[in-house]
């Protein structure tokens, strides 16, 4: 499973992405949505890997075989959320209807940094709305820059401040720990995707949607070593212009000593995966891992 998603190159050229961004920001969301409808029709027909992954996921999440319409709407949701990223990065939050659950957590943890663990489900960018509303909250992102060069290019173009705060996930472990510790010491939130394993990762096997799946241990080990609160966060797209953001505490601290760190991480990963399963089943079109997630 570790290589499956890493071997998938970013779709589309930088020129095409800039053109789509221009349509979105100049002609509006309705115009770009019409363009996406045609683009996604092409992908449903020709992108075999994404099509099969969508069907595989739908079968597990909904216990029924997905039709081509289901796959089309699944991929269209992904494309819509990807384009909405442009609006969030450009600071055009006001045009969206955004509901936040768990907002009070950031009053509880005011004055200290925390780890935000999310997944490739819905939108992570919409969570920046909370940071925009509460100026004292600063958001950093842990990102595999080599694998997401086009995403970083988009962030640099639309939100240079956020781009400067991106932390490369491929930074050597000791240096990475120091950078994250510095961010937490500055009372910053560090966002990390915790659902995909990369080559060489230590993994934990957990039941997810009725079958064993592997999840990376690294984010949890970092949180334990840094003694930081861990908060799960999921921003799901509800259609039209509505997003629901959910924040939930996983653990105030992952173990009080080295001895109980392992059991604490096991418990925390299980909690996280249970919540991930909940959102995957209730909002299946928000699931954006278009590869063989289970490796079966």
C-alpha positions in Angstrom: 0.0 0.0 0.0 2.9 2.4 0.7 3.9 2.8 -2.9 0.5 2.8 -4.5 -0.4 6.4 -3.9 3.2 7.7 -4.2 3.5 6.2 -7.7 0.5 8.3 -8.8 1.8 11.5 -10.3 -0.1 14.8 -9.8 -2.7 15.0 -12.5 -2.6 18.0 -14.9 0.1 20.5 -15.8 0.9 23.6 -13.8 -0.4 25.6 -16.8 -3.7 23.9 -16.7 -4.0 24.4 -12.9 -3.3 28.1 -13.3 -5.9 28.3 -16.1 -8.5 26.6 -13.9 -7.6 28.9 -11.0 -8.1 31.9 -13.4 -11.5 30.7 -14.4 -12.5 30.1 -10.8 -11.4 33.5 -9.6 -12.4 35.5 -12.7 -15.6 33.9 -14.0 -16.8 32.4 -10.7 -17.7 29.1 -9.1 -20.6 28.3 -11.4 -18.4 28.6 -14.5 -15.6 26.5 -13.2 -18.2 23.9 -12.1 -19.4 23.5 -15.7 -15.8 23.0 -16.8 -15.3 20.4 -14.1 -18.3 18.4 -15.3 -16.6 17.8 -18.6 -13.2 17.1 -17.2 -14.5 14.5 -14.7 -16.5 12.8 -17.5 -13.1 12.3 -19.2 -11.6 10.9 -16.0 -14.4 8.5 -15.4 -13.9 7.1 -18.9 -10.1 7.0 -19.0 -8.7 7.0 -15.4 -9.0 3.3 -14.7 -7.2 3.4 -11.3 -9.3 6.1 -9.9 -12.5 4.5 -11.2 -11.6 1.1 -9.6 -10.6 2.7 -6.3 -13.9 4.6 -6.1 -15.8 1.4 -6.7 -13.7 -0.5 -4.2 -14.3 2.1 -1.5 -18.0 2.5 -2.2 -18.5 -1.3 -1.9 -16.9 -1.3 1.6 -18.5 2.0 2.8 -22.0 1.5 1.5 -22.1 -2.3 1.1 -23.3 -2.0 -2.4 -21.9 -1.9 -5.9 -21.2 1.5 -7.3 -22.6 2.6 -10.6 -20.8 4.8 -13.1 -23.0 7.7 -11.9 -21.8 7.1 -8.3 -18.2 7.1 -9.5 -18.8 10.3 -11.5 -20.3 12.1 -8.6 -17.5 10.8 -6.3 -14.8 12.2 -8.6 -16.8 15.4 -9.2 -16.9 16.0 -5.5 -13.2 15.6 -5.3 -12.7 18.1 -8.1 -15.1 20.6 -6.6 -13.3 20.5 -3.2 -10.0 20.9 -5.0 -11.2 24.0 -6.8 -12.7 25.4 -3.6 -9.2 25.2 -2.2 -8.4 28.1 -4.5 -11.1 30.3 -2.9 -10.0 29.4 0.6 -6.3 30.1 -0.2 -7.4 33.4 -1.8 -9.2 34.4 1.4 -12.7 34.3 -0.2 -14.3 32.5 2.7 -17.4 34.7 2.9 -19.1 33.1 0.0 -19.3 29.7 1.7 -21.7 28.4 4.4 -19.3 26.9 7.0 -20.4 25.2 10.2 -17.8 24.4 12.9 -18.2 21.8 15.6 -15.7 21.7 18.4 -14.6 25.3 18.1 -14.4 25.6 21.9 -11.4 23.3 22.0 -9.2 26.1 20.9 -10.2 28.1 23.9 -9.3 25.1 26.1 -5.9 24.8 24.5 -5.2 28.5 24.1 -1.6 29.3 24.8 -0.2 26.0 23.6 0.4 24.3 20.3 -1.4 21.2 19.1 -1.3 18.5 16.5 -4.2 18.5 14.1 -4.5 15.0 12.5 -6.8 14.8 9.5 -7.1 12.6 6.4 -7.7 12.7 2.6 -11.4 13.2 3.2 -13.2 16.4 2.4 -11.2 19.6 2.7 -8.3 20.5 5.0 -8.1 24.0 3.6 -11.5 24.9 4.9 -10.1 24.6 8.4 -8.1 27.7 7.8 -11.4 29.6 8.3 -11.1 29.0 12.0 -7.6 30.4 12.0 -8.9 33.4 10.1 -11.7 33.9 12.6 -9.3 33.7 15.6 -6.2 35.6 14.8 -4.2 34.1 17.6 -4.3 30.7 16.0 -1.5 30.0 13.5 -1.6 27.1 11.2 1.4 25.1 9.8 1.2 22.2 7.4 3.4 19.1 7.2 3.6 18.4 3.4 5.6 16.0 1.2 6.8 18.8 -1.0 8.4 16.5 -3.7 5.1 14.7 -4.2 2.9 17.8 -4.0 4.9 20.4 -5.9 1.9 21.7 -7.8 -0.1 22.0 -4.6 2.7 24.0 -3.1 3.0 26.2 -6.2 -0.7 27.0 -5.8 -0.3 27.8 -2.1 2.7 30.0 -2.9 0.7 31.9 -5.5 -2.4 32.5 -3.4 -1.2 32.5 0.2 2.5 33.2 0.5 2.3 33.4 4.3 0.9 29.9 4.6 3.5 28.7 2.0 6.4 30.0 4.2 5.1 27.9 7.1 5.0 24.7 5.2 7.2 22.0 6.8 8.6 19.4 4.4 7.5 15.9 5.6 10.8 14.5 4.1 12.9 16.4 6.5 15.3 14.1 8.5 13.6 12.9 11.7 15.8 14.8 14.2 15.5 18.1 12.3 11.8 17.5 11.7 11.2 17.0 15.5 13.0 20.2 16.2 11.0 22.2 13.7 7.7 20.8 15.0 8.7 21.5 18.6 9.5 25.1 17.7 6.1 25.4 16.0 4.3 24.0 19.1 6.4 26.3 21.4 5.1 29.2 19.3 1.5 28.1 20.0 1.0 27.0 16.4 -1.3 24.3 15.1 0.5 21.7 12.9 -1.7 19.9 10.4 -0.7 16.4 9.4 -2.4 13.8 7.2 -2.5 10.6 9.1 -4.1 8.1 6.7 -1.4 7.3 4.2 1.7 5.2 4.7 4.9 6.1 2.8 7.7 3.7 2.0 9.7 3.0 5.1 7.0 4.0 7.5 6.3 2.1 10.7 2.7 1.1 10.5 -0.2 -0.1 12.7 -2.8 -2.4 11.3 -6.4 -1.5 12.2 -9.7 -2.7 11.0 -11.3 0.0 8.7 -14.6 -0.6 6.9 -14.6 -4.3 7.7 -11.0 -5.1 6.5 -7.5 -4.6 7.8 -5.8 -1.5 6.7 -2.4 0.0 7.5 -2.0 3.5 9.1 1.3 5.4 9.6 2.7 5.4 13.2 4.9 8.4 12.6 2.5 11.2 13.3 1.5 9.6 16.6 5.1 9.0 17.6 5.9 12.6 16.9 2.9 13.8 19.0 4.0 11.5 21.8 7.6 12.7 21.8 6.6 16.3 21.6 4.0 15.8 24.4 1.4 17.7 22.3 -2.4 17.5 22.5 -3.8 15.6 19.5 -7.0 16.8 17.8 -8.7 15.0 14.9 -10.2 17.4 12.3 -12.4 16.6 9.3 -13.8 19.2 7.0 -16.6 17.6 4.9 -18.3 19.0 1.9 -22.1 18.9 2.1 -22.9 20.2 -1.4 -23.5 23.6 -3.0 -21.4 25.9 -0.8 -21.6 24.2 2.6 -18.8 22.7 4.6 -19.0 21.2 8.1 -15.8 21.3 10.1 -15.5 18.8 13.0 -12.8 19.0 15.7 -12.5 16.3 18.4 -9.8 15.7 21.0 -8.0 12.3 20.6 -5.7 12.7 23.5 -4.4 15.5 25.8 -1.1 13.6 25.8 0.0 10.3 24.3 1.4 8.5 27.4 3.0 10.0 30.5 6.1 7.9 30.1 8.0 5.9 27.5 6.6 2.7 29.0 2.9 3.5 28.4 3.5 5.3 25.1 2.8 2.2 23.0 -0.7 1.4 24.5 -1.6 5.1 24.4 -0.8 5.3 20.7 -2.7 2.1 20.0 -5.8 3.5 21.7 -5.4 6.9 19.9 -5.0 5.4 16.5 -8.1 3.2 17.0 -10.1 6.3 18.1 -8.9 8.2 15.0 -9.8 5.4 12.7 -13.2 4.9 14.2 -14.0 8.6 13.6 -12.5 8.4 10.1 -14.8 5.4 9.4 -17.8 7.4 10.6 -17.2 10.3 8.2 -16.3 7.9 5.3 -19.6 6.1 5.7 -21.7 9.2 6.3 -20.0 11.3 3.6 -18.6 8.7 1.1 -18.2 11.1 -1.8 -15.7 13.0 0.4 -13.2 10.0 0.4 -10.3 11.1 -1.7 -7.8 8.1 -1.6 -8.1 7.0 -5.2 -5.8 4.0 -5.0 -6.0 0.5 -3.5 -6.2 1.7 0.1 -6.5 -1.8 1.6 -3.8 -3.3 -0.6 -5.9 -6.5 -1.2 
